[in-house]
Amino acid sequence: MDVRGEVLTTAVLRAWARTALSELGRARAEIDELNVYPVPDGDTGTNLYLTWEAACDALPEGELTFAEAVQAFGRGALLGARGNSGVITSQLVRACGLRLAENLPAERLGRPASPEGEAAGASETRAVLADARMSEAAAFADALAFAADAAYSAVAQPVEGTMLTVARQAANAALEAANAGKSLAEVCLAAVAAARVALTKTTEQLEVLRRAGVVDAGGAGLVVILGAMESVLSGRGPAATTGVPARVPPLEALVPAQGTDLDPDGPAYEVMYLLEAPDEQIGDFRRQLAELGDSVVVVGGDELWNVHVHTDDVGATIELGIGIGKPYRIRVTHFADLAHRVPVPNRAVIAVAAGDGLANLFAEAGAVVVQGGPGRRCSTGELLKAIERSGAPEIVLLPNDSDSIAVAEAAAAAARQDGVRVAVIPTRAQVQGLAAIAVHDPERSFDDAVVQLSAAAGQTRHGAVTIAVKDAWTMAGTCRIGDALGVVDGDFTLITDDLVTAATGVVDRLLGGGGELMTVVTGREVDQALVDAVVRYVRRIRRDVDVVVYDGGQERYPLLIGVE
């Protein structure tokens, strides 16, 4: 689809999201290498990519107004933000979307223009309303400026020479171009050009960057993201605009900078969590957090916030959140562990997949895939062939089906006789396997990895919906051919007239014990209306739950559902 032009639409947003994700993926390793500030832990590119990926995953398929799309995208970035740079990026994205929703004409966003629009003189009323709003180019420039202000406000102690500076200079250039009457694409090009210039100057603005002879990693990522938007609006390929500027020639030998957080004098931990708390208490919370550490960033709104800090007192930073609300999804990283990572022996994860889409998901996560599923159980021989084909001395098996666990154990026993180290994670559902492989870190020791994957799988409740193909007795009673059945943790618990009722019933039971993330895997030839109904239902009853939808392609089960 050609999305070039002078109008910001949902199609433009989708194209930008996809293009930026692709370009961040390409630039990921290079941006990681630039990462020396605020912590030289080499993960800025990875954090930006994962943050953007979370935002893309939160953008629903189907018909959406532009307002709905930017809201979903911004929320996805907020909930999925990783690291200092990811949190700031989420604030930039969210604030930009909110400002656009204020500035663009109501009918452009899918809302009625005004009650008066239905009365006499409706066309004149709409014209007045449109004139009261900004042009597309001016609205975009104003949104960039608003987002830069919001990002500065979110950081307890803003530092120049970072992605904040790059965002500010890009916004200033965009405003200047918009005031000169430039088109939307030209305004975006001006922002990208200014961002690149600002990025090259970051080397002289921060001493740690000057010593390392590099530009700011977060700023480099922002150039990639802005460049992706310009390439979409102009129709030019991304290579000309989104590339990461080359490493600045070193001015001095690369030596550890004094005062960085990996030095003994710096904070020892990075703490991140989501926080449900009243908006009016966040200002004081941010100031108190700054007394406990540095690199403090608190972003969000509408009583949902993403909190980031580098500190020596993990407990106090979490207790501070408890004092004003509910912190969850708490992640603590010990910087010393990052500094002393050592390679571990090669390891393969082998997953049994019940459909083509599921096979692709497992393969993209790095697994060796063996086909299985209802009506086609994998054999011990197939698993042994996969183990042999991997050539890895360490193997983790994900059977992803109750009936396949015994087969996996038999294959593991045979492989151990050949000196291969094998562990079977007793995953009883495909969604448990997806949850397990999502947390696999090949740099962890084998034992730690097994514990981590087992925990992820064990903490994932699973369900499904299907149609009865024969009369039968179940735990929920007698079903007839054509009945809609709901499955929870392997047992039939619902018999209903339609799949939507079965699916929402399964959702209620799975979320009854709490949960933060729901994964929905769609089967072959699933009705999209069923998927949309489930997503809408979850968003209505549990606004704190993230929902991601994957195409699984499995037989017999229109939906597989997991809750973590």
Buried (B, 14 or more C-beta within 10 A) or exposed (E): EEBEBEEBBBBBBBBBBBBBBBBBBBBBEBBBBBBBBBBBBBBBBBBBBBBBBBBBBBBBEEEBBBBBBBBBBBBBBBBBBBBBBBBBBBBBBBBBBBBBBEBBBBBBBBEEBBEBBEEEEEEEBBEEBBEEBBBBBBBBBBBBBBBBBBBBBBBBEBBEBBBBBBBBBBBBBBBBBBEEEBBBBBBBBBBBBBBBBBBBBBBEBBEBBBBBBBBBBBBBBBBBBBBBBBBBBBEBEBEEBBBBBEBBEEEEEEEEBEEBBBBEEBBBBBBBBBBBBEEEBBEEBBEBBBEBBBBBBBBBBEBBBBBBBBBEBBEBBBEBBEEBBEBEBBEEBEBEEBEEEEEBEEBBBBBBBBBBBBBBBBEEBEBBBBBBBBEEBBBBEBBBEBBEEBEBBBBBBBBBBEEBBEBBBBBBEBBEEEEBBBBBBBBBBBBBBBBBBBBBEBEBBBEEBBEBBBBBBBEBBBBBBBBBEEEEEBEBEEBEEEBBBBBBEBEBBBBBEEBBBBBBBBBBBBBEEEBBBBBBBBBBEBEEEBBBBBBEBBBEEBEBBBBBBBBBBBBBBBBBBBBB
